[in-house]
Amino acid sequence: MNHEPIRPVDLAARHLQAQEEVEAHVLEVLRSGHYIGGTKVAKAESLVAEWLGTEDAVGVASGTDALILSLQAVGVQAGDEVILPALTFFATAGAVCALGAVPVVVDVLDDGTMNPNAAKAAQTSQTRAVIPVHLFGNIAQRPNVDVPVIDDAAQAIGSTPSPATGQLTAVSTYPTKTWGAAGDGGFVAGSVELVQRVRSLGNHGITGPHQHGRVQGWVGRNSRLDALQAAVLLGHAAYLTGRIARRKQLAARYDAHLPAHISPLPRQIGSAVHQYVVRVGNRDEALRSMQSVNIHASVYYPCTLVNQPALSQYPHRPTPVAEALCQSLLALPIHAGLTDSDVDRVCAALAGRS
Ligand SMILES: Cc1ncc(COP(=O)(O)O)c(C=O)c1O
């Protein structure tokens, strides 16, 4: 019986595939003596703008910062309301709270993305922005609201159509993302004007080069994409299309071989499958049977934002669809290094045949 571990991601194997390119880019940066900004960062920024189909993009220190700086750039301030979906990583809400704004949590659709009608219904005169989250690679519908839309595309690089549906789009390049760095990183994409504002906000509010004196306009801080992380990302860039194609193949294999009592979460055809997520009745039992044969699955997400203790001071409306999903969602291992027989082993374990 094969009990080799099957992991959710295998970052060492991913590095091995792109080792030559990644290490050449990294060495170039180290030897250049140019560690902040520079050509690698600029190249990575233009790749992101090209992939998302936006005028411009800027590298920042993380996906969380990408959200905070985007909200700040469109004018969100303390006390403003920002609408977001109940099913997402905590950072989506954390970014809103970091500005002293109020997270207004709304329910999701069956595919886990924000219900656009719920978002519309939650709009008040205090609403200053809406954040659709392109969850697991599914592109959320753009709500019909008359305030800025900030796309949380932390999980949607490589998905089609482009996740850039609103004024600004936040991307994460956290190591486990499909296009992941060797540390924290992120991007904001959008119009030249708004991206320029984000660039300035992420550089202490400075608008011109080397202005150490008076800072005019707005108060920013330090949030820049590191040149070394940009180098790592450039090394992986050429492999992204192939890796996404492989993720799609693996997802199709899961779809075909899952036991009858387990169904995949609805997945759009263009999803880059950041996570392959299923709904399972007895999740604890499924997790136990996989763990017993060294297969590592993960729960995304064990609770909705409404049930997050850190957000308990805010009034919340009911989010029954998200609640039900949180009881049953399970993310199965998916990364380009998995073999077909790994997928078959996972399906056999879920069927109790291992
Ligand atoms: C949906 C979502 N939003 C925001 C973030 C935050 O990104 P980061 O970890 O790069 O700060 C993540 C990533 O983990 C995420 O999955």
The ligand as an ORCA input file, in Angstrom:
! r2SCAN-3c Opt
* xyz 0 1
  C      -8.861     35.893     -0.238
  C      -7.582     36.428      0.337
  N      -7.494     37.747      0.605
  C      -6.361     38.278      1.095
  C      -5.245     37.508      1.339
  C      -4.040     38.134      1.959
  O      -2.875     37.968      1.219
  P      -1.437     37.947      1.934
  O      -1.332     36.670      2.695
  O      -0.481     38.034      0.805
  O      -1.375     39.141      2.819
  C      -5.278     36.147      1.044
  C      -4.087     35.276      1.203
  O      -3.701     34.599      1.957
  C      -6.487     35.581      0.550
  O      -6.573     34.263      0.278
*
